[in-house]
Amino acid sequence: MSRRGKREEEKVKSKIISKLIIVAIFLGLVFFVLKVTPNYVNTEISDKTNLVINNSNVTESLKNDVIIEDGVMYISEEDIENFFDPYIYYDEQYNQIITSSGNQIASIVIGENAMTNNGNKVNISGTVIERNETRYIPFSSMQKIYNVEVNYINSSDTITVDSLDRRYVTANSIDDNGIKSNPTIFSRNVDEVTAGEQVTVVQNEDNENEQVGDWVEVRTDTGKLGYIKYEDLSNETVEREKTEESKQINGKVSMIWDYFSEYWYAPNRSGTDIQGVNVVSPTFFTLIDEGKGRINQNVGEEGESYINWAHSNGYMVWPSISNNSYIETTSEIMRDYNLRQDLINNIVELVLEYDLDGINIDFEYMYEEDKDLFSRFIIELKPRLSKIGAVLSVDVTAPDGSSEWSLCYDRYTIGQVADYIVFMAYDQNGISSPVEGTTAGYDWVQVNIEKFLGQEGVEADKLILGIPFYTRVWEEKDGEITNTAINMKDIDKIVPNNATKTWDDNLKQYYIEYVEDGVTHKIWAEDEESIRYKLSLIQEYNLAGAAFWTKDREPDSIWSIVSDTLGVE
């Protein structure tokens, strides 16, 4: 190629390279604009009051605007339900709002400048107001109910709400700094802080600083949220640690029901102890029929001695309160807020009077239509018991049964609210069953545990498995079937030596059959092995523990099995 040709070729290459450089610079500029420009877009909400809850601006998520009138901040009932109390409730009968959180519960009659807080009436600023068919709660006057601190910042028209049970950290800016909208230097300033000014350091779910690389999220004293370099902060101080909820029982719950009727008295257990048990539930209390929330208490000197015995042995005492299957009485109470409060006040008084550690609610046989109102009773009872350090457990039957024995419970809500929900895993085939069968087969128990954890949405660490210490002898003669409940410890005493005994691997229990005087007897036996298998389900599904119905129906040998399986001494 000639020298001239080479020069022409070099010129072409030079032009191509120049064009490629220009294209690269253009693409770089486009990328820079696309990447950086959004960081400078002002997305702040300036046409309404901003609400910052626990260092998160939730203004865009509100269903209704926040209202400020006469120095009182109002939040709509819908937004209270969304952010603070999923069980807030309008009681049409008494035209009032009922709301709770933690160990506080309040009711406010619409239009009244007062609320009833944990049974005590107190005056407040503001009241429940209605605007455009929406009810608004005087939130700033109810800081104690929701356990929060509320501040209104006039300069930025922002309200900050900080939960007092969450970790709270502050720090000081070392120099004058801009607070960035994003964790990059290429973003706009949302606020500015001066040297020495204090900021709130945002915490994540793990109670650590919310950091992105070298940047940490903060909230300024104007309520603005943004980022600052962590190295630009000093004097980081934990003003308040997260409140950790302590459990009364560490490890598995192992509870016995100690049954005696309202016409008898508590057993004398002085000088004895029960291996593998940490909770006792004597049947001290029952509803009075047509008693409008009054309780028949069967404690007396024997009961007080029983409580002293239990406490001296290190057992928690959670007496049961039974509705005695008084369906009409139960319905009357559930359908009236004031009667529910009378019952709750009576329960609280009994807990305080007898120094009880908890309460076991045993309401059976209720109208399905009262399901949500029974849940209301549990929702309203829980804060009152939490306030005095008492545990709330609630007994329920298996899901998917009859309307008045099974469908009358909202197991999800009860499991969310109560400390424990107790699955009474019996009677699979009960006294009125038209066909004979087991009281509590392993496969039936397992299927229903999975229903609790699945379709019912109950958390495993809230679910206590109720286990029977009895079974039934079924008798067949001339086509008729009857049954009688017998104690687990007495099975071997009534079964003759010639009885047929077969292991059923689905039920995990022995099936026994024999004939006497022309009557065929059938028993699905509860014994050490059947109980051991049921207890294994607690470990398999990591349930909260076990409860046993009822004391003195069992052989003594069962308690070492309970102790070993549940890890309770």
VENSUL-V50147 format. One record per backbone hydrogen bond with DSSP energy under -0.5 kcal/mol. NH is the residue of the N-H (numbers start at 1). CO is the residue of the C=O. Records with the same first field share a line. If there is no record, write none. Layout:
NH=CO + CO
//
This chain:
6=2
7=3
8=4
9=5
10=6
11=7
12=8
13=9
14=10
15=11
16=12
17=13
18=14
19=15
20=16
21=17
22=18
23=19
24=20
25=21
26=22
27=23
28=24
29=25
30=26
31=27
32=28
33=29
34=30
35=31
36=32
37=33
39=36
40=37
41=38
43=41
46=44
50=157
52=50 + 159
53=51 + 56
54=52 + 161
56=53
58=51 + 56
59=51
61=58
62=58 + 59
67=74
69=72
72=69
74=67 + 72
75=137
77=135
80=76
81=77
82=78
83=79
84=80
85=80
88=85
89=98
91=89 + 96
92=90
95=91
96=91
97=108
98=89
99=106
101=104
104=101
106=99
107=116
108=97
110=95
111=128
112=109
114=112
115=122
116=107
117=115 + 120
118=105 + 116
120=117
122=115
124=113
129=136
131=134
134=131
136=129
137=75
139=73 + 137
140=73
141=138
142=139
146=142
147=143
148=143
149=162
151=160
153=151 + 158
154=152
156=153
157=153 + 154
158=153
159=50
160=151
161=52
162=149
164=147
166=163
168=240
169=201
170=237
171=199
172=234
173=197
174=232
177=193
179=191
180=178 + 227
181=188
184=182
187=185
188=39
190=179
191=179
193=177
196=173
197=194
199=171
200=219
201=169 + 199
202=200 + 217
204=208
207=204
210=202
211=209
212=215
215=212
216=228
217=210
218=226
219=200
220=224
223=220
226=218
227=180
228=216
230=214
232=229
233=230
234=172
237=170
239=168 + 237
240=168
243=165
244=242
246=244
250=248
251=249
252=566
253=544
255=546
256=279
257=548
258=256 + 281
259=257
264=261
269=267
272=269
275=273
277=274
278=254
279=254
280=316
281=256
283=258
284=282
285=320
286=296
287=322
288=294
289=287
291=288
294=291
296=286
297=295
298=284 + 296
303=299
304=300
305=301
306=302
307=303
308=304
309=305
310=306
311=307
312=308
313=309 + 310
314=311
315=310
316=278
318=280 + 316
319=358
320=282
321=360
322=285 + 320
323=362
326=323
327=325
330=326
331=327
332=328
333=329
334=330
335=331
336=333
340=336
341=337
342=338
343=339
344=340
345=341
346=342
347=343
348=344
349=345
350=346
351=347
352=348
353=349
354=350
355=352
356=351
357=317
358=317
359=391
360=319
361=359 + 393
362=321 + 360
364=362
366=404
370=367
371=368
374=370
375=371
376=372
377=373
378=374
379=375
380=376
381=377
382=378
383=379
384=380
385=381
386=382
387=383
388=384 + 385
389=386
390=385
391=357
393=359 + 391
394=420
395=361
396=422
406=402
407=402
409=406
411=409
414=410
415=411
416=412
417=413
418=414
419=392
420=392
421=462
422=394
423=421 + 464
424=396 + 422
425=423 + 466
426=424
428=439
429=438
433=430
442=507
443=506
445=441
446=442
447=443
448=444
449=445
450=446
451=447
452=448
453=449
454=450
456=451
457=454
458=452
462=459
463=459 + 460
464=421 + 462
465=545
466=423 + 464
467=547
469=549
471=486
473=484
474=472 + 522
475=482
476=520
477=480
480=477
482=475
484=473
486=471
488=469
489=553
490=487
491=488
494=490 + 491
495=491
496=494
499=496
500=513
502=511
504=509
505=503
508=504
509=504
511=502
512=510 + 523
513=500
514=521
516=519
519=516
520=476 + 518
521=514 + 519
522=474
523=512
524=472
525=510 + 523
527=525
531=527
532=528
533=529
534=530
535=531
536=532
537=533 + 534
538=534 + 535
539=535
540=536
541=537
542=539
543=538
544=460 + 463
545=463
546=253
547=465
548=255
549=467
550=548
551=257
553=550
558=555
559=556
560=557
561=557
562=558
563=559
564=560
565=561
566=562
567=563
568=563
569=567
//
